Structure formats: structure tokens, C-alpha cells
Amino acid sequence: MLQLHSLSSPNRLIEVSAEFNSGECWHLLGPNGSGKSSVLTAIAGLLQIEGRLLWHDMNIDKPPQIEHAQFRCLLPQKHQLYFEVTVKECFFMLHQSFHIPELLLDTLQLEQLQDKPVFSLSGGEQQRVYIALHLTQVWPAIEKGNALVLLDEPTQQLDPFFQIKTLELIANVSQLGNVVIQSHHDVNQTLEFASHAMLIKKHQVLNQGKVNDVIKSVSMQALYNQDFIELNDKSTSKRYLVVK
């Protein structure tokens, strides 16, 4: 269990409190600059905050320590690799092993990329590599269901096929008992793949809870200052929100 108690940071966060339980997959939604990345950065221990941050009753709001990196990872929005290394060499540099977990290798289709220089890959291919790099960091904890996985817009630059593959992968990781929290912008993908959602606007939480209780046309209008309408697919019992 992850608990946030009144996390605040000047111009970044205002009294953010929440509880994330094992096996839950959370999506953070909100306008650009609302504070989604700040929440993730604070949970990662990389933002100076007031308040308390507890992981299974252990205080983890101090600068990251080696033991924290064994169960907590953060995929940031921006990446920059300045060395001319292949994907395989990049894994060795960061993890002292060429091994990529089979599930990541297959789902993200990295086999054919392993011997290519990272800088030569397309933006979407690089994003798949970075997702695998960060999940590999905590993979032993993931397999035990004791990982805290933080992902800042993990589907950016991915084509529709790999967006779905990645979201399925992330949901499966949470179902192993891990806590997964990611920022996202696609409301309908959140309805499909998240168990819970947090709505953030102007650096504070507007609403949070089970995804079907939180993601509604009225709440989306309040969040984005944009009218939404709800559509229902009777054949699948799924609902969708579209801009009016």
C-alpha cells in the first residue's frame, strides 16, 4: 500500500492525499501543467515536499536509496542518451546484464532491436526500449507483486498497436499485486485499462477513486473546461466519452 498524506510543494502540488492499494492500476488525468508529473516525481522521491509518503508504512519521501530502487521505478517523459550504444549494451550498462525479461521482450517486440544503436531508433521504438529498461530495474519485485511502478505518459510516441500492447502489459503488472501509477491523456483508454483514476487540476486533486465512478462527462468537463458526451456500445456494454 502507498499512502500520500498532504503532499505539497511550492507551485507544484497542493495538499495531495491518496491511498493506492496492491493490485491497482491508477491513471492520473489533467490538463498540461496541472501537476501529474509532479505527483509522480514526488512519489519517486525526486521532489522536495511537505507531507508524508509511506510505502507499506515505510517512509520513502527522502532522496532515493539503493534499497528503494529495488522496488520503485519512474519512467520520465523525456529521455536522452548521448552514447552510441546498442539496445543490448544499454541494458548491460544499466543492469549489468544483457537479459531482458521474456514478457517485455515479446510484448514490446524488442528482439529485432537489440543490436541497433538506440539513437538510430524511431521515437516509438526508443519509447518501447525505455519502458523495458525501467520495468527491468524492478522486475524481481514485480514478479513478487511488491513493486511501485511510476510511468509518466508511457504511451507517448507509440502507434495504436503498441499503445494497446503497452497498456495491457501495465495492467497485467498491476494484477500481479503491484501498485502502478501512470499519467495519461486518453480518457477512453483510461476507462478501458485503469482500475482507478485521479483527476488533477491546478496542482490539486479534483476527484479520485474507481475509474467508473470518477470518469464521467460532468467530471471531464470540469477537468478540461470542455464539453463531453457519453456514448454507450450496447454490444459490449462499454461506454465512451467524446468531445462535444
DRENPA-3360 file (N, C-alpha, C; in nm, 2 decimals, always signed):
BEGIN
1 = MLQLHSLS = +0.08/-0.12/+0.00/+0.00/+0.00/+0.00/+0.09/+0.13/+0.00 ~ +0.05/+0.22/-0.08/+0.11/+0.35/-0.09/+0.02/+0.46/-0.04 ~ +0.07/+0.54/+0.06/-0.02/+0.64/+0.12/+0.05/+0.78/+0.10 ~ -0.03/+0.87/+0.05/+0.02/+1.01/+0.03/-0.06/+1.10/+0.14 ~ +0.01/+1.17/+0.22/-0.05/+1.25/+0.32/-0.02/+1.39/+0.30 ~ -0.11/+1.47/+0.24/-0.10/+1.61/+0.23/+0.04/+1.65/+0.16 ~ +0.07/+1.59/+0.05/+0.19/+1.63/-0.02/+0.18/+1.77/-0.08 ~ +0.27/+1.85/-0.05/+0.27/+1.99/-0.10/+0.41/+2.03/-0.15;
9 = SPNRLIEV = +0.42/+2.11/-0.25/+0.54/+2.17/-0.30/+0.51/+2.30/-0.37 ~ +0.59/+2.41/-0.34/+0.55/+2.54/-0.39/+0.54/+2.53/-0.54 ~ +0.43/+2.58/-0.59/+0.40/+2.59/-0.74/+0.39/+2.46/-0.81 ~ +0.39/+2.35/-0.73/+0.38/+2.22/-0.79/+0.27/+2.13/-0.74 ~ +0.25/+2.12/-0.61/+0.14/+2.04/-0.55/+0.08/+2.11/-0.43 ~ -0.06/+2.09/-0.42/-0.13/+2.15/-0.31/-0.20/+2.04/-0.23 ~ -0.16/+2.00/-0.12/-0.23/+1.91/-0.03/-0.28/+1.78/-0.10 ~ -0.19/+1.71/-0.16/-0.24/+1.59/-0.23/-0.23/+1.47/-0.14;
17 = SAEFNSGE = -0.35/+1.41/-0.12/-0.36/+1.29/-0.03/-0.43/+1.18/-0.11 ~ -0.38/+1.06/-0.09/-0.44/+0.94/-0.16/-0.39/+0.81/-0.10 ~ -0.46/+0.71/-0.14/-0.42/+0.57/-0.09/-0.43/+0.48/-0.21 ~ -0.32/+0.41/-0.24/-0.31/+0.32/-0.36/-0.28/+0.18/-0.30 ~ -0.37/+0.09/-0.33/-0.36/-0.05/-0.28/-0.30/-0.14/-0.38 ~ -0.24/-0.25/-0.33/-0.18/-0.35/-0.41/-0.28/-0.40/-0.52 ~ -0.23/-0.42/-0.64/-0.31/-0.47/-0.75/-0.39/-0.36/-0.82 ~ -0.37/-0.24/-0.78/-0.45/-0.13/-0.85/-0.37/-0.06/-0.96;
25 = CWHLLGPN = -0.43/-0.03/-1.07/-0.37/+0.05/-1.18/-0.43/+0.18/-1.19 ~ -0.36/+0.28/-1.15/-0.41/+0.42/-1.15/-0.37/+0.50/-1.27 ~ -0.46/+0.58/-1.32/-0.43/+0.68/-1.43/-0.45/+0.82/-1.37 ~ -0.35/+0.90/-1.39/-0.36/+1.04/-1.35/-0.40/+1.12/-1.47 ~ -0.51/+1.19/-1.46/-0.56/+1.27/-1.57/-0.56/+1.42/-1.54 ~ -0.54/+1.51/-1.63/-0.55/+1.65/-1.61/-0.49/+1.73/-1.72 ~ -0.51/+1.86/-1.73/-0.46/+1.94/-1.83/-0.31/+1.95/-1.82 ~ -0.24/+1.99/-1.93/-0.10/+2.01/-1.93/-0.06/+2.11/-1.82;
33 = GSGKSSVL = +0.04/+2.08/-1.74/+0.09/+2.16/-1.64/+0.01/+2.16/-1.51 ~ -0.08/+2.06/-1.50/-0.17/+2.05/-1.38/-0.11/+2.00/-1.26 ~ +0.00/+1.92/-1.28/+0.07/+1.86/-1.16/+0.08/+1.71/-1.17 ~ +0.05/+1.64/-1.28/+0.05/+1.50/-1.29/+0.20/+1.45/-1.27 ~ +0.29/+1.51/-1.35/+0.43/+1.47/-1.34/+0.49/+1.50/-1.20 ~ +0.44/+1.61/-1.14/+0.49/+1.64/-1.01/+0.44/+1.54/-0.90 ~ +0.32/+1.48/-0.92/+0.28/+1.38/-0.83/+0.37/+1.26/-0.84 ~ +0.40/+1.22/-0.97/+0.49/+1.10/-0.99/+0.63/+1.13/-0.94;
41 = TAIAGLLQ = +0.68/+1.25/-0.96/+0.82/+1.28/-0.92/+0.83/+1.28/-0.77 ~ +0.72/+1.33/-0.70/+0.72/+1.33/-0.56/+0.72/+1.19/-0.50 ~ +0.64/+1.10/-0.56/+0.63/+0.96/-0.52/+0.76/+0.89/-0.54 ~ +0.83/+0.94/-0.65/+0.97/+0.88/-0.67/+1.07/+0.93/-0.58 ~ +1.04/+1.03/-0.50/+1.14/+1.08/-0.40/+1.23/+1.18/-0.47 ~ +1.19/+1.24/-0.58/+1.28/+1.33/-0.65/+1.23/+1.48/-0.64 ~ +1.13/+1.50/-0.56/+1.08/+1.64/-0.54/+1.07/+1.67/-0.40 ~ +1.13/+1.78/-0.36/+1.12/+1.82/-0.22/+0.98/+1.86/-0.18;
49 = IEGRLLWH = +0.92/+1.79/-0.08/+0.78/+1.80/-0.05/+0.76/+1.82/+0.10 ~ +0.65/+1.88/+0.14/+0.60/+1.87/+0.27/+0.49/+1.76/+0.27 ~ +0.47/+1.70/+0.39/+0.38/+1.59/+0.40/+0.45/+1.46/+0.42 ~ +0.37/+1.35/+0.41/+0.43/+1.22/+0.43/+0.40/+1.12/+0.31 ~ +0.50/+1.04/+0.28/+0.49/+0.94/+0.17/+0.53/+0.81/+0.23 ~ +0.43/+0.72/+0.24/+0.46/+0.59/+0.30/+0.43/+0.47/+0.21 ~ +0.52/+0.38/+0.20/+0.51/+0.26/+0.13/+0.51/+0.14/+0.23 ~ +0.40/+0.07/+0.24/+0.38/-0.03/+0.34/+0.43/+0.02/+0.48;
57 = DMNIDKPP = +0.39/+0.14/+0.52/+0.42/+0.21/+0.64/+0.57/+0.25/+0.65 ~ +0.65/+0.24/+0.54/+0.79/+0.28/+0.54/+0.80/+0.42/+0.48 ~ +0.87/+0.51/+0.54/+0.88/+0.65/+0.49/+0.98/+0.64/+0.37 ~ +0.93/+0.68/+0.25/+1.01/+0.68/+0.13/+1.02/+0.82/+0.06 ~ +0.99/+0.93/+0.14/+1.00/+1.06/+0.08/+1.13/+1.12/+0.08 ~ +1.23/+1.05/+0.13/+1.37/+1.10/+0.13/+1.43/+1.07/+0.00 ~ +1.55/+1.13/-0.03/+1.62/+1.10/-0.16/+1.63/+0.95/-0.18 ~ +1.61/+0.91/-0.30/+1.61/+0.76/-0.33/+1.74/+0.69/-0.28;
65 = QIEHAQFR = +1.72/+0.58/-0.22/+1.83/+0.50/-0.17/+1.83/+0.37/-0.25 ~ +1.94/+0.30/-0.24/+1.96/+0.18/-0.32/+1.85/+0.08/-0.30 ~ +1.81/+0.06/-0.18/+1.70/-0.03/-0.15/+1.57/+0.01/-0.21 ~ +1.55/+0.14/-0.22/+1.42/+0.19/-0.28/+1.42/+0.16/-0.43 ~ +1.53/+0.17/-0.49/+1.54/+0.14/-0.64/+1.52/+0.00/-0.67 ~ +1.52/-0.09/-0.57/+1.49/-0.23/-0.60/+1.34/-0.26/-0.62 ~ +1.26/-0.17/-0.57/+1.11/-0.19/-0.58/+1.04/-0.07/-0.65 ~ +1.11/+0.05/-0.66/+1.04/+0.16/-0.71/+1.11/+0.21/-0.84;
73 = CLLPQKHQ = +1.04/+0.23/-0.95/+1.10/+0.29/-1.07/+1.01/+0.40/-1.12 ~ +1.07/+0.49/-1.19/+1.00/+0.60/-1.26/+1.04/+0.61/-1.40 ~ +0.95/+0.60/-1.49/+0.97/+0.63/-1.63/+0.94/+0.77/-1.66 ~ +1.04/+0.86/-1.68/+1.01/+1.00/-1.71/+0.96/+1.03/-1.85 ~ +0.90/+1.15/-1.87/+0.86/+1.18/-2.00/+0.97/+1.20/-2.10 ~ +1.08/+1.25/-2.06/+1.19/+1.28/-2.15/+1.31/+1.19/-2.13 ~ +1.37/+1.15/-2.23/+1.49/+1.07/-2.23/+1.59/+1.12/-2.32 ~ +1.72/+1.11/-2.29/+1.83/+1.15/-2.38/+1.95/+1.06/-2.35;
81 = LYFEVTVK = +1.98/+0.99/-2.46/+2.10/+0.90/-2.45/+2.21/+0.96/-2.54 ~ +2.32/+0.99/-2.49/+2.43/+1.06/-2.56/+2.53/+0.96/-2.61 ~ +2.53/+0.84/-2.57/+2.63/+0.74/-2.61/+2.58/+0.66/-2.72 ~ +2.68/+0.62/-2.81/+2.64/+0.54/-2.93/+2.65/+0.39/-2.88 ~ +2.54/+0.35/-2.82/+2.54/+0.21/-2.77/+2.41/+0.14/-2.83 ~ +2.42/+0.01/-2.84/+2.31/-0.06/-2.89/+2.21/-0.08/-2.77 ~ +2.09/-0.13/-2.81/+1.99/-0.16/-2.71/+2.04/-0.26/-2.61 ~ +2.11/-0.37/-2.65/+2.16/-0.47/-2.57/+2.27/-0.41/-2.47;
89 = ECFFMLHQ = +2.35/-0.33/-2.53/+2.46/-0.27/-2.44/+2.40/-0.17/-2.34 ~ +2.29/-0.10/-2.38/+2.22/-0.01/-2.29/+2.17/-0.09/-2.16 ~ +2.11/-0.20/-2.19/+2.06/-0.29/-2.08/+2.18/-0.33/-1.99 ~ +2.29/-0.36/-2.05/+2.41/-0.41/-1.97/+2.46/-0.29/-1.89 ~ +2.47/-0.17/-1.95/+2.52/-0.06/-1.87/+2.43/-0.03/-1.75 ~ +2.30/-0.04/-1.76/+2.21/-0.01/-1.65/+2.19/-0.12/-1.55 ~ +2.19/-0.24/-1.60/+2.15/-0.36/-1.52/+2.26/-0.47/-1.51 ~ +2.38/-0.44/-1.56/+2.49/-0.54/-1.55/+2.45/-0.68/-1.61;
97 = SFHIPELL = +2.36/-0.67/-1.70/+2.31/-0.80/-1.77/+2.25/-0.77/-1.90 ~ +2.27/-0.86/-2.00/+2.21/-0.84/-2.13/+2.06/-0.90/-2.13 ~ +2.02/-0.96/-2.02/+1.89/-1.02/-2.01/+1.78/-0.92/-2.01 ~ +1.68/-0.95/-2.09/+1.55/-0.87/-2.09/+1.44/-0.97/-2.06 ~ +1.36/-0.94/-1.96/+1.26/-1.04/-1.92/+1.17/-1.08/-2.05 ~ +1.14/-1.20/-2.06/+1.08/-1.26/-2.18/+0.95/-1.18/-2.21 ~ +0.87/-1.15/-2.10/+0.74/-1.09/-2.13/+0.76/-0.95/-2.19 ~ +0.86/-0.88/-2.15/+0.89/-0.75/-2.20/+0.95/-0.76/-2.35;
105 = LDTLQLEQ = +1.03/-0.86/-2.36/+1.09/-0.88/-2.50/+0.98/-0.91/-2.60 ~ +0.89/-0.99/-2.56/+0.78/-1.03/-2.66/+0.68/-0.93/-2.67 ~ +0.63/-0.87/-2.56/+0.52/-0.77/-2.57/+0.56/-0.65/-2.65 ~ +0.68/-0.60/-2.62/+0.73/-0.48/-2.68/+0.81/-0.50/-2.81 ~ +0.82/-0.63/-2.84/+0.89/-0.67/-2.97/+1.03/-0.61/-2.98 ~ +1.11/-0.64/-2.88/+1.25/-0.58/-2.88/+1.35/-0.67/-2.94 ~ +1.32/-0.79/-2.97/+1.42/-0.89/-3.02/+1.49/-0.83/-3.14 ~ +1.42/-0.78/-3.24/+1.48/-0.73/-3.36/+1.55/-0.59/-3.34;
113 = LQDKPVFS = +1.54/-0.53/-3.22/+1.60/-0.40/-3.19/+1.73/-0.41/-3.11 ~ +1.76/-0.53/-3.06/+1.87/-0.54/-2.96/+2.00/-0.50/-3.01 ~ +2.03/-0.52/-3.13/+2.17/-0.49/-3.19/+2.17/-0.36/-3.26 ~ +2.07/-0.28/-3.25/+2.06/-0.15/-3.31/+2.10/-0.04/-3.22 ~ +2.18/+0.06/-3.26/+2.20/+0.18/-3.17/+2.08/+0.24/-3.13 ~ +2.07/+0.28/-3.00/+1.94/+0.34/-2.95/+1.91/+0.47/-3.02 ~ +2.01/+0.55/-3.05/+1.99/+0.68/-3.11/+1.93/+0.67/-3.26 ~ +1.95/+0.55/-3.32/+1.91/+0.53/-3.46/+1.76/+0.49/-3.46;
121 = LSGGEQQR = +1.70/+0.46/-3.35/+1.56/+0.41/-3.35/+1.46/+0.52/-3.36 ~ +1.35/+0.49/-3.41/+1.24/+0.59/-3.41/+1.20/+0.63/-3.27 ~ +1.12/+0.74/-3.26/+1.07/+0.78/-3.13/+0.99/+0.67/-3.06 ~ +0.90/+0.60/-3.13/+0.82/+0.50/-3.07/+0.91/+0.38/-3.03 ~ +1.01/+0.34/-3.11/+1.09/+0.23/-3.08/+1.18/+0.26/-2.96 ~ +1.23/+0.38/-2.95/+1.30/+0.42/-2.83/+1.21/+0.41/-2.70 ~ +1.09/+0.46/-2.72/+1.00/+0.46/-2.60/+0.98/+0.31/-2.55 ~ +0.96/+0.22/-2.64/+0.95/+0.08/-2.60/+1.07/+0.03/-2.53;
129 = VYIALHLT = +1.19/+0.07/-2.58/+1.31/+0.03/-2.51/+1.32/+0.09/-2.37 ~ +1.28/+0.22/-2.35/+1.29/+0.28/-2.22/+1.19/+0.22/-2.13 ~ +1.07/+0.19/-2.17/+0.97/+0.12/-2.09/+1.03/-0.01/-2.03 ~ +1.09/-0.09/-2.12/+1.15/-0.21/-2.08/+1.27/-0.19/-1.98 ~ +1.35/-0.09/-2.01/+1.46/-0.06/-1.92/+1.42/-0.03/-1.78 ~ +1.31/+0.05/-1.76/+1.27/+0.08/-1.63/+1.19/-0.03/-1.56 ~ +1.12/-0.11/-1.63/+1.05/-0.22/-1.57/+1.15/-0.33/-1.53 ~ +1.25/-0.34/-1.61/+1.36/-0.44/-1.58/+1.42/-0.41/-1.45;
137 = QVWPAIEK = +1.44/-0.28/-1.42/+1.50/-0.24/-1.29/+1.44/-0.30/-1.17 ~ +1.30/-0.31/-1.18/+1.23/-0.36/-1.06/+1.16/-0.50/-1.09 ~ +1.21/-0.57/-1.19/+1.14/-0.69/-1.24/+1.13/-0.80/-1.13 ~ +1.24/-0.82/-1.05/+1.22/-0.92/-0.94/+1.11/-0.88/-0.84 ~ +1.10/-0.75/-0.81/+0.99/-0.71/-0.72/+0.85/-0.72/-0.79 ~ +0.85/-0.69/-0.92/+0.72/-0.71/-1.00/+0.68/-0.85/-0.99 ~ +0.77/-0.95/-1.01/+0.73/-1.09/-1.01/+0.68/-1.13/-0.87 ~ +0.72/-1.06/-0.77/+0.68/-1.09/-0.63/+0.55/-1.01/-0.59;
145 = GNALVLLD = +0.51/-0.92/-0.68/+0.39/-0.84/-0.65/+0.42/-0.73/-0.55 ~ +0.54/-0.68/-0.54/+0.58/-0.59/-0.44/+0.65/-0.46/-0.50 ~ +0.61/-0.42/-0.62/+0.68/-0.31/-0.69/+0.59/-0.19/-0.69 ~ +0.65/-0.07/-0.70/+0.58/+0.05/-0.71/+0.63/+0.11/-0.85 ~ +0.54/+0.10/-0.95/+0.58/+0.13/-1.08/+0.51/+0.27/-1.12 ~ +0.60/+0.37/-1.15/+0.55/+0.50/-1.19/+0.59/+0.53/-1.33 ~ +0.49/+0.57/-1.41/+0.51/+0.59/-1.55/+0.45/+0.72/-1.60 ~ +0.54/+0.81/-1.65/+0.49/+0.94/-1.70/+0.46/+0.94/-1.85;
153 = EPTQQLDP = +0.34/+0.93/-1.88/+0.29/+0.92/-2.02/+0.37/+0.81/-2.10 ~ +0.35/+0.69/-2.06/+0.43/+0.58/-2.12/+0.39/+0.55/-2.27 ~ +0.27/+0.59/-2.31/+0.23/+0.56/-2.45/+0.26/+0.67/-2.55 ~ +0.33/+0.78/-2.50/+0.37/+0.88/-2.59/+0.46/+0.83/-2.71 ~ +0.43/+0.87/-2.83/+0.51/+0.83/-2.95/+0.48/+0.69/-3.00 ~ +0.40/+0.62/-2.92/+0.37/+0.48/-2.97/+0.25/+0.48/-3.06 ~ +0.26/+0.39/-3.16/+0.15/+0.38/-3.26/+0.03/+0.31/-3.19 ~ -0.09/+0.31/-3.24/-0.21/+0.25/-3.18/-0.18/+0.10/-3.13;
161 = FFQIKTLE = -0.11/+0.02/-3.21/-0.09/-0.12/-3.18/-0.01/-0.13/-3.05 ~ +0.10/-0.05/-3.04/+0.19/-0.06/-2.92/+0.13/+0.02/-2.80 ~ +0.04/+0.11/-2.83/-0.03/+0.17/-2.72/-0.11/+0.07/-2.64 ~ -0.19/-0.01/-2.72/-0.27/-0.11/-2.66/-0.18/-0.22/-2.59 ~ -0.08/-0.26/-2.66/+0.01/-0.37/-2.60/+0.07/-0.32/-2.47 ~ +0.11/-0.19/-2.47/+0.18/-0.14/-2.35/+0.08/-0.12/-2.24 ~ -0.04/-0.08/-2.27/-0.14/-0.06/-2.16/-0.19/-0.20/-2.11 ~ -0.20/-0.30/-2.19/-0.23/-0.43/-2.15/-0.12/-0.49/-2.06;
169 = LIANVSQL = +0.01/-0.46/-2.10/+0.12/-0.50/-2.02/+0.12/-0.44/-1.88 ~ +0.10/-0.31/-1.88/+0.09/-0.23/-1.75/-0.02/-0.28/-1.66 ~ -0.14/-0.31/-1.72/-0.25/-0.36/-1.64/-0.21/-0.50/-1.58 ~ -0.15/-0.58/-1.66/-0.11/-0.71/-1.62/-0.01/-0.70/-1.50 ~ +0.08/-0.61/-1.51/+0.18/-0.59/-1.40/+0.11/-0.55/-1.27 ~ +0.00/-0.47/-1.28/-0.07/-0.44/-1.16/-0.15/-0.56/-1.10 ~ -0.20/-0.64/-1.19/-0.27/-0.76/-1.15/-0.19/-0.86/-1.08 ~ -0.06/-0.85/-1.08/+0.03/-0.94/-1.01/+0.04/-0.89/-0.86;
177 = GNVVIQSH = -0.02/-0.78/-0.83/-0.02/-0.73/-0.69/+0.06/-0.60/-0.67 ~ +0.12/-0.55/-0.78/+0.20/-0.43/-0.78/+0.11/-0.31/-0.78 ~ +0.16/-0.19/-0.73/+0.09/-0.07/-0.75/+0.15/+0.00/-0.87 ~ +0.06/+0.04/-0.96/+0.10/+0.10/-1.09/+0.03/+0.24/-1.10 ~ +0.11/+0.34/-1.12/+0.05/+0.48/-1.13/+0.11/+0.54/-1.26 ~ +0.03/+0.59/-1.35/+0.08/+0.65/-1.47/-0.01/+0.77/-1.51 ~ +0.06/+0.87/-1.57/-0.01/+0.98/-1.62/-0.06/+0.95/-1.76 ~ -0.17/+1.00/-1.80/-0.23/+0.96/-1.93/-0.32/+1.08/-1.98;
185 = HDVNQTLE = -0.35/+1.08/-2.11/-0.43/+1.18/-2.17/-0.55/+1.12/-2.24 ~ -0.56/+1.00/-2.26/-0.67/+0.94/-2.34/-0.78/+0.89/-2.24 ~ -0.89/+0.96/-2.23/-0.99/+0.93/-2.14/-1.05/+0.79/-2.16 ~ -1.07/+0.75/-2.29/-1.13/+0.62/-2.32/-1.03/+0.50/-2.29 ~ -0.90/+0.53/-2.31/-0.81/+0.42/-2.27/-0.80/+0.41/-2.12 ~ -0.82/+0.52/-2.05/-0.83/+0.51/-1.90/-0.95/+0.42/-1.86 ~ -1.07/+0.44/-1.92/-1.19/+0.36/-1.90/-1.16/+0.22/-1.92 ~ -1.08/+0.19/-2.02/-1.06/+0.05/-2.07/-0.95/-0.02/-1.98;
193 = FASHAMLI = -0.85/+0.05/-1.94/-0.73/-0.02/-1.88/-0.70/+0.01/-1.73 ~ -0.76/+0.12/-1.68/-0.73/+0.16/-1.54/-0.84/+0.10/-1.45 ~ -0.79/+0.07/-1.33/-0.89/+0.03/-1.22/-0.93/+0.16/-1.14 ~ -0.85/+0.26/-1.13/-0.87/+0.38/-1.06/-0.82/+0.50/-1.14 ~ -0.87/+0.62/-1.10/-0.83/+0.74/-1.17/-0.82/+0.85/-1.06 ~ -0.73/+0.94/-1.09/-0.71/+1.06/-1.01/-0.72/+1.18/-1.11 ~ -0.80/+1.28/-1.08/-0.82/+1.40/-1.16/-0.74/+1.51/-1.10 ~ -0.65/+1.57/-1.17/-0.57/+1.68/-1.11/-0.58/+1.80/-1.19;
201 = KKHQVLNQ = -0.60/+1.92/-1.13/-0.62/+2.04/-1.19/-0.56/+2.15/-1.10 ~ -0.48/+2.24/-1.16/-0.42/+2.35/-1.08/-0.35/+2.30/-0.96 ~ -0.28/+2.18/-0.97/-0.19/+2.13/-0.87/-0.26/+2.07/-0.75 ~ -0.39/+2.04/-0.76/-0.46/+1.98/-0.66/-0.56/+1.87/-0.71 ~ -0.60/+1.78/-0.63/-0.69/+1.67/-0.67/-0.83/+1.72/-0.67 ~ -0.90/+1.70/-0.79/-1.04/+1.73/-0.80/-1.12/+1.61/-0.76 ~ -1.08/+1.49/-0.79/-1.16/+1.37/-0.76/-1.07/+1.25/-0.78 ~ -1.10/+1.14/-0.71/-1.02/+1.02/-0.72/-1.11/+0.90/-0.68;
209 = GKVNDVIK = -1.08/+0.78/-0.73/-1.15/+0.66/-0.69/-1.16/+0.57/-0.80 ~ -1.25/+0.47/-0.80/-1.27/+0.37/-0.90/-1.30/+0.44/-1.03 ~ -1.25/+0.39/-1.14/-1.25/+0.46/-1.27/-1.39/+0.49/-1.31 ~ -1.48/+0.39/-1.30/-1.62/+0.42/-1.35/-1.70/+0.52/-1.26 ~ -1.65/+0.54/-1.14/-1.71/+0.64/-1.05/-1.66/+0.78/-1.08 ~ -1.53/+0.79/-1.13/-1.47/+0.91/-1.15/-1.48/+0.97/-1.29 ~ -1.46/+0.88/-1.39/-1.46/+0.92/-1.53/-1.60/+0.93/-1.58 ~ -1.66/+1.05/-1.58/-1.79/+1.08/-1.63/-1.79/+1.21/-1.71;
217 = SVSMQALY = -1.89/+1.23/-1.79/-1.89/+1.35/-1.87/-1.88/+1.48/-1.79 ~ -1.95/+1.49/-1.68/-1.95/+1.61/-1.59/-1.81/+1.63/-1.54 ~ -1.75/+1.53/-1.49/-1.61/+1.54/-1.43/-1.51/+1.58/-1.53 ~ -1.52/+1.53/-1.65/-1.43/+1.56/-1.76/-1.45/+1.71/-1.80 ~ -1.57/+1.76/-1.80/-1.60/+1.90/-1.84/-1.53/+1.99/-1.73 ~ -1.55/+1.95/-1.61/-1.48/+2.03/-1.50/-1.33/+2.03/-1.51 ~ -1.28/+1.91/-1.55/-1.13/+1.90/-1.56/-1.07/+1.97/-1.67 ~ -1.13/+1.96/-1.79/-1.07/+2.02/-1.91/-1.14/+2.14/-1.97;
225 = NQDFIELN = -1.24/+2.19/-1.90/-1.32/+2.31/-1.95/-1.37/+2.28/-2.09 ~ -1.41/+2.16/-2.12/-1.45/+2.12/-2.25/-1.58/+2.03/-2.23 ~ -1.68/+2.05/-2.32/-1.80/+1.96/-2.31/-1.77/+1.83/-2.37 ~ -1.82/+1.73/-2.29/-1.81/+1.59/-2.33/-1.95/+1.53/-2.34 ~ -1.97/+1.43/-2.43/-2.09/+1.35/-2.42/-2.05/+1.20/-2.41 ~ -2.14/+1.13/-2.35/-2.12/+0.98/-2.32/-2.19/+0.90/-2.42 ~ -2.12/+0.80/-2.48/-2.18/+0.71/-2.58/-2.17/+0.57/-2.52 ~ -2.27/+0.49/-2.54/-2.27/+0.35/-2.49/-2.28/+0.25/-2.60;
233 = DKSTSKRY = -2.19/+0.15/-2.60/-2.19/+0.05/-2.70/-2.27/-0.07/-2.64 ~ -2.39/-0.09/-2.68/-2.48/-0.19/-2.63/-2.42/-0.34/-2.65 ~ -2.35/-0.35/-2.76/-2.29/-0.49/-2.79/-2.18/-0.53/-2.70 ~ -2.11/-0.43/-2.64/-2.00/-0.46/-2.55/-2.02/-0.41/-2.41 ~ -2.13/-0.33/-2.39/-2.16/-0.27/-2.26/-2.05/-0.17/-2.22 ~ -1.97/-0.13/-2.31/-1.86/-0.03/-2.28/-1.92/+0.11/-2.31 ~ -1.86/+0.21/-2.24/-1.90/+0.35/-2.26/-1.78/+0.43/-2.30 ~ -1.81/+0.53/-2.38/-1.70/+0.62/-2.43/-1.74/+0.76/-2.41;
241 = LVVK = -1.64/+0.84/-2.39/-1.66/+0.99/-2.37/-1.59/+1.06/-2.49 ~ -1.67/+1.14/-2.56/-1.61/+1.21/-2.67/-1.64/+1.36/-2.66 ~ -1.55/+1.44/-2.71/-1.56/+1.58/-2.71/-1.68/+1.63/-2.79 ~ -1.77/+1.71/-2.73/-1.89/+1.75/-2.79/-1.86/+1.86/-2.90;
% end
